[in-house]
Amino acid sequence: MESVNQYYTATLTDSVIQVQYRQISHISIRDARTIVVDRIRYFQDRQFPVLIKRAKIKSIDKTARDFLFDTQFGLKNIKAIAFIEFSAVDQILLKFIFHQHTPRIPHRTFRNENDALAWLYLYR
Amino acid sequence: MSVPRDQRIDAINHVLLEIAEGNFQHLAPVSDNFDEIDAIASGINMLSEELRDTVISRNYLNSVLRGIVDMLIIFDKNFKMKQVNHKVCELLEQSESYFVNQPINILFDGRKARFIKELKENVRNNEHLYNIETSFKMPRSGKLPVALSLSTLRINRAINGYVLIAKYLKQILLTSYALLQRNEELKSLIYRVSHDLKGPLASMLGLFQVIEQTEIDHQDLQYYVSLIKQSADKLNTTLTGLLEIGITDRTKIDVQKFDIAQVISDIIDSFANYPNRDQVKVTLEADSPVMFTSSEKLFRSILQNLVENGIKYYNPRNDTSFLRISAKNARGGIDLVVKDNGEGMDKTVLDRAFDMFFRGNQSSAGSGLGLFIVKTNVEKLGGDLKVKSKPKEGTEVRIYLPSLDKF
C-alpha cells in the first residue's frame, strides 16, 4: 500500500507507515495541512506507528510545527513516531521540536532505520 | 557555488544582533550542506520565531494589564509574583522589579503570616475567593486597605499559578461618595428645573386666563402682555442656562490662542444695554494684547457670567458702583480678578453660591446657574477659583487658568 504526493512517498509495510520526504527545503502551514489531509484521506481512520525517514528539510514554520505535532491534527491516528536523524540540521530541528512542541504520543529519534523499526513494532 | 564559511557565520551573527534588538524578521541562511553551521542557523531561526510570539504575547498582555484599573498580580504555583500591573506599582510606590519573583508575603505586614497561609489553603480548596478585606503594607509606612479576589490558574487541571485582583477600598469609597453627590445634584436639578419652569409657566397660563375671561381695555392688555413677557424672559433665562450647562458638559474642549483683553472688552461692550449698566463703572486692567491658549468659548462664558453678576447685583446705596476686571499672564497661565463693590454675600450664601440653581434670595432675578457655570468651566479648563465676599461691601473672584498650549 503506497501513497504518493508532491511532498512524500508513504508506504504501509508490516503495519508501520514509512514516510520518505522529497527534497523540500521549507514546510509552511499550507504544506503541513496538505501533508496531513492526504495522509488521513489515504490511510483513513486506521491507526499506525509512523517512521519518518531521511528528510532534507531546512526549516518548518512555527505554525506548521504547532500543527504537525498536535494530536488533533498532524499526529492524528499516529500511535508512535520515530525520526531518522541524518544531518546536524535534523538533530537541531528535532531536538527543538521535541522540546517546544512535545508530541503527546511516544516519540524518538534514531540514527538507523532498523533500530527505529524495532522500536515502532512495539506500538503496532 | 557554496558560500564561504566566514560569510555564513557573519550572516548568523547579523541575525543574532537583530534578534537582540527585538527584530525578528530576519532569518539565518541555511545552505544545502546540512552541516553544523546550518544546524545552528536552523536553531536560531526557530528560536527567533518562538521569541517573536512570546514578545507579541507579552506586549499584548502588558497592554491589557495597563488597561486594568484595579491592582492585578499573577503568581506562579509557589505564590511567587511573576507579573504586576502598573496600578500595583503606583499605589504601593515601588517599581515592577521590586515585586517580580518575590513571595506573596512581601505585600503584607509581617503579622499576617497566618492570614497568608489560610489564603493559600482556601484558594487551593475553593478555586476562587472573593472580596476579602485586608490591607497591603506600604513600603515606608502605613497600610493600603484593599479587597482581594484570588483565583487559581490551571493547565490540564493542575494548578499552574494564581491571579489576584485587589481593589483599593478608599478609591471605592471615594467613587461611591462622588456617585452619591452626583445623584443628589441630579435630584436637585430635576426639582429645580421643574420648579423654575413651572413658576413662570403657571403665571403665564393665569394671565392668559384673565385675558380670555375678562373684558379688558387696550391699556390693561398691554399691562398683562408685559407681565407675560416677564415670565417668558424668566423661562428663557433658565433654559439658556440649562442649555449652556449641557453644551459645556458634552462638548470637547476646543483650544485656540486668543487675546483675552480683547475678549473681555467685547464682553463688557455686549452689556451696553443691560439694565442698570450705567450705574456701574466697569474697568479692565490688562496689557494689550494678553495672548492665552485655552477654550475661548468657555472663557467667554466665565467672564459673561461674572460681568453680568457684577452689574446685576450692584449696590444702589453706593455713590459709585464699580466692577474692576484685571487679567495678566502668570504661572504659565493667566490670573484673572473680578472685583465689585456690590451687594456681596454672607458666609451662608457664599458657601452655596456655586451650587446649581442656588439663588441668594427668593427675589433674585437670576437663574441660579451663573456661578455654577463659572465653576464648571474653570474646572473643565483645569483652573482654580477663589471667592471673597462681604455683605454690602462686595465680591472678589480670583481665577487662575493654565495655558492649554500642550493640550
Interface residues (C-beta under 8 A of the other chain):
Chain A: S25 K56 K58 S59 I60 D61 K62 R65 F86 S87 A88 V89 D90 Q91 I92 L93 F96 Q100
Chain B: L27 V30 D32 F34 D35 E36 D38 A39 I40 S42 G43 N45 M46 L47 E49 E50 D53
